[in-house]
């Protein structure tokens, strides 16, 4: 299973990087995604990197968040800049267990994920 995500508390406008070190799957061979879920809201797909390096970003994070991966350490990162209070949520890394990102009607779907990391709380507050 995918594992290991570390979040935290950060002020608006600041940056935070999430790390997800996968175990049991090779991030070079599968799409890796980031989801988040805010209180009272549905889980939302925010970014994905396919095995071929194709990227997806949800509109609200475009230009602020960057997904990347380090194959040597089998880790996927989410660099989050210019954080807003609306970014407050529990963040998860996940993989569908296939090479491509599961984009359905323009949205990154959380259905069909084979692997989920432990969620971590990201709180953006002054």
Order of alpha helices (4+ residues) and beta strands (2+ residues): beta-beta-beta-beta-beta-beta-beta-beta-beta-beta-beta-beta-beta
